[in-house]
């Protein structure tokens, strides 16, 4: 049951809050609580971003020193489930020395110019992002990617400081613990508790994706990851991976990561903000572009 919070303001403040809450189309109380949580979360963009960060600090068995370069690196990686999927290949400890690099399989779907993972690795190694002005032009369609990079730079410069212990009392409240099945059909996933955790926009985009896959006779099942990632695999051909799906922290889009295929020199990360973009990601009538149907046909022909 949602906890009811009573909040008291002077009339002038109350009027301003009501005006803003009406604009946002939310209840006044929900607007205030949301504002407080966002300040609590800063510099993280969501509870999921924060949860992913703590998952990484626990999983990687990091050295004990409080290294700001490493914090900035993990902060960026925790932002996206597709980056999280590759963390064991991105970050390694070799002969007691920390090493970071972008694995070939991940690099295949990233921007060929510059991306957030490039920024993470540069900050970890050098404490700076080289050619910052040019680098920022390469970030993807997600409007928060530039903010993530800038926050990470300010962490390294100690302009933004955060103490891990500040967030720990709330870790268990970040997300409801759920038990995942080994795999889901698209219809089963739409009825799962995991699906219900997404906001209405992400639910609509995912439902559109599943329906479009069905209409194009793309037979797949879904693996629910631990950290903001769904993997779509074929029901045939040794369960080959068709795509990786993550969602933005602000709930505005889903990202579909697909590795290279015969007609493409490079894989792709497709940002889908609308149902039309989702349909195009599945079946693009422009043969010069890549889509899931093309990838599916390639995999099933092997």
C-alpha positions in Angstrom: 0.0 0.0 0.0 1.3 3.5 -0.9 2.3 5.5 2.1 0.3 8.8 2.4 2.4 11.8 3.2 1.0 15.1 4.5 2.9 18.2 3.4 2.2 21.7 4.6 3.2 24.9 2.7 2.4 28.6 2.8 -0.4 29.5 0.4 2.0 31.2 -2.1 4.1 28.0 -2.3 1.0 25.8 -2.4 -0.4 27.7 -5.4 2.9 27.3 -7.2 3.1 23.6 -6.5 -0.6 23.2 -7.6 0.2 25.0 -10.9 3.2 22.8 -11.7 1.4 19.6 -10.6 -1.5 20.4 -12.9 1.0 21.0 -15.8 2.7 17.6 -15.1 -0.8 16.0 -14.7 0.0 14.5 -11.4 -1.4 14.8 -7.9 0.2 17.6 -5.8 1.4 15.1 -3.2 3.0 12.9 -5.8 4.7 15.9 -7.4 6.3 16.9 -4.1 7.4 13.3 -3.2 8.8 12.9 -6.7 10.8 16.1 -6.4 12.3 15.0 -3.1 13.3 11.6 -4.4 14.9 13.2 -7.5 17.0 15.3 -5.1 17.8 12.3 -3.0 18.9 10.3 -6.1 21.1 13.0 -7.6 23.3 12.5 -9.5 21.6 9.2 -10.5 18.7 9.4 -13.0 16.5 6.8 -11.5 16.3 4.1 -8.8 17.2 1.6 -11.5 20.4 3.6 -12.3 21.3 3.6 -8.6 20.5 -0.1 -8.2 22.7 -0.9 -11.1 25.6 1.1 -9.7 25.4 -0.8 -6.4 25.1 -4.1 -8.2 28.4 -3.4 -10.0 30.2 -2.3 -6.9 29.2 -5.6 -5.2 29.7 -7.9 -8.2 33.1 -6.7 -9.4 35.0 -7.2 -6.1 36.6 -3.7 -6.5 39.8 -2.5 -4.7 39.1 -0.8 -1.4 40.4 2.6 -2.3 37.8 5.3 -3.0 38.9 6.0 -6.6 36.8 8.8 -8.2 37.8 7.7 -11.8 36.3 4.3 -11.0 33.2 5.8 -9.5 32.6 7.9 -12.7 33.2 4.8 -14.8 30.7 2.7 -12.9 28.2 5.6 -12.9 28.2 5.6 -16.7 28.0 1.8 -17.1 25.1 1.6 -14.7 23.1 4.0 -16.9 22.2 1.4 -19.5 21.3 -2.3 -19.3 23.2 -3.1 -22.5 26.4 -1.7 -21.1 25.7 -3.8 -17.9 25.4 -6.9 -20.0 29.1 -6.6 -21.0 30.6 -5.5 -17.7 32.7 -8.7 -17.3 34.3 -7.9 -20.6 34.7 -4.2 -20.2 36.2 -4.3 -16.7 38.8 -6.8 -15.6 41.5 -7.2 -13.0 44.7 -8.6 -14.5 47.7 -9.3 -12.2 46.2 -7.0 -9.6 45.8 -4.2 -12.1 42.4 -2.8 -13.3 41.9 -2.9 -17.0 39.0 -1.4 -19.0 38.3 -1.7 -22.7 35.3 -2.0 -25.1 34.9 -5.6 -26.3 34.4 -6.2 -30.0 30.9 -7.5 -29.7 29.7 -4.4 -27.8 31.7 -2.0 -30.0 29.9 -3.4 -33.0 26.5 -1.8 -31.9 27.8 1.5 -30.5 28.3 4.7 -32.4 31.3 4.4 -34.6 32.4 7.9 -33.6 32.1 8.2 -29.8 29.7 6.9 -27.1 29.1 6.8 -23.4 31.2 3.7 -23.0 34.1 5.5 -24.7 33.6 8.3 -22.2 33.6 5.9 -19.3 36.8 4.2 -20.3 38.6 7.5 -21.0 37.6 8.9 -17.6 38.7 5.6 -15.9 42.1 5.7 -17.6 42.9 9.4 -17.8 40.4 11.3 -15.7 39.4 13.3 -18.7 37.4 13.0 -22.0 39.7 14.0 -24.8 38.3 16.5 -27.3 35.2 17.0 -25.2 33.6 19.5 -27.6 33.7 17.0 -30.5 32.9 14.0 -28.3 29.6 15.3 -27.1 28.3 15.6 -30.6 28.4 11.8 -31.0 26.1 10.8 -28.1 22.9 9.0 -29.0 19.3 10.1 -29.2 18.7 9.9 -25.5 18.7 13.5 -24.2 20.3 12.4 -20.9 23.4 10.9 -22.3 25.3 14.2 -22.4 24.2 14.9 -18.8 25.5 11.5 -17.7 28.9 12.2 -19.3 29.1 15.7 -17.8 28.1 14.4 -14.3 30.8 11.8 -14.6 33.4 14.4 -15.5 32.3 16.5 -12.5 32.7 13.4 -10.3 36.3 13.0 -11.4 36.9 16.8 -10.7 35.2 16.4 -7.2 32.6 19.0 -8.2 29.9 16.3 -7.6 30.6 14.2 -4.6 28.5 11.4 -3.3 29.0 9.0 -0.4 28.0 5.4 -1.2 26.8 5.0 2.4 24.2 7.8 1.9 22.2 5.6 -0.4 22.6 2.2 1.3 19.6 2.4 3.7 17.3 2.6 0.7 18.8 -0.1 -1.4 16.3 -2.8 -0.4 13.4 -0.4 -1.4 14.7 0.4 -4.9 12.8 -2.4 -6.7 10.4 -5.1 -5.6 12.3 -8.4 -5.6 10.8 -10.7 -8.2 11.5 -14.2 -9.3 12.0 -14.6 -13.0 11.2 -17.6 -15.1 13.9 -19.1 -17.2 12.3 -17.6 -20.3 9.0 -16.0 -21.4 7.0 -16.0 -24.6 6.1 -12.4 -25.6 2.5 -12.9 -24.4 3.7 -14.4 -21.1 6.1 -11.4 -20.6 3.3 -8.9 -21.2 1.4 -10.6 -18.3 4.5 -10.7 -16.0 5.2 -8.6 -12.9 8.4 -7.4 -14.6 6.4 -5.8 -17.4 4.1 -4.1 -14.9 7.2 -2.3 -13.4 7.6 -0.2 -16.6 5.7 3.0 -17.1 2.8 3.1 -19.6 5.0 4.5 -22.4 7.6 1.7 -22.2 4.8 -0.9 -21.9 3.2 0.4 -25.1 6.6 0.3 -26.9 7.4 -3.2 -25.8 3.8 -4.4 -26.6 4.2 -2.9 -30.1 7.5 -4.6 -30.5 6.1 -8.0 -29.5 3.1 -7.6 -31.8 5.3 -6.5 -34.7 7.5 -9.6 -34.2 4.4 -11.8 -34.2 3.1 -10.2 -37.4 6.4 -10.8 -39.2 6.6 -14.4 -38.1 9.6 -13.8 -35.9 9.5 -16.6 -33.3 11.3 -15.6 -30.2 11.3 -15.9 -26.4 12.5 -13.3 -23.8 15.1 -13.7 -21.1 14.6 -11.3 -18.2 18.0 -10.0 -17.0 18.9 -8.9 -13.5 19.7 -5.3 -14.5 17.5 -3.5 -16.9 18.0 -5.8 -19.9 15.8 -8.1 -21.9 17.4 -10.5 -24.3 15.4 -11.7 -27.3 16.4 -15.1 -28.5 15.3 -17.4 -31.3 13.1 -20.4 -30.5 15.2 -22.3 -33.1 18.8 -22.4 -34.2 20.4 -23.1 -30.8 18.7 -20.1 -29.1 20.8 -17.5 -31.0 20.4 -13.9 -29.7 18.3 -11.7 -32.0 18.6 -8.5 -30.0 19.1 -6.8 -26.6 16.5 -4.5 -25.3 16.9 -1.8 -22.6 14.8 1.2 -21.6 15.7 4.8 -20.9 15.8 6.0 -17.3 13.2 8.7 -18.0 10.8 6.1 -19.6 10.8 7.9 -23.0 12.3 5.2 -25.2 13.6 1.7 -25.6 17.0 0.8 -27.1 17.3 -2.2 -29.4 20.9 -3.4 -29.8 21.5 -5.7 -32.7 24.9 -7.0 -33.7 26.2 -6.9 -37.3 24.7 -9.0 -40.1 25.6 -9.8 -43.7 24.2 -6.7 -45.3 25.7 -4.3 -42.8 29.3 -3.3 -42.0 28.2 -2.5 -38.4 25.6 -3.4 -35.8 23.2 -0.9 -34.5 21.6 0.6 -31.4 18.2 1.8 -32.4 16.5 4.3 -30.1 12.7 4.0 -30.4 10.5 6.8 -29.0 7.4 6.0 -30.9 5.5 2.9 -32.0 6.3 3.8 -35.6 10.0 3.7 -34.8 9.5 0.3 -33.2 7.8 -1.0 -36.3 10.7 0.3 -38.4 13.1 -1.4 -36.1 11.4 -4.7 -36.8 10.8 -4.2 -40.6 12.3 -1.2 -42.4 11.1 -0.8 -45.9 14.4 1.0 -46.7 16.7 -1.8 -47.7 19.7 0.3 -46.8 18.8 0.1 -43.2 19.0 -2.8 -40.9 16.1 -4.3 -39.0 15.2 -7.3 -36.8 13.5 -9.2 -39.7 16.7 -9.0 -41.7 18.7 -10.3 -38.7 16.2 -13.1 -38.1 16.3 -14.2 -41.7 20.1 -14.3 -41.6 20.2 -16.3 -38.3 17.6 -18.8 -39.4 19.4 -19.4 -42.7 22.6 -20.5 -41.0 
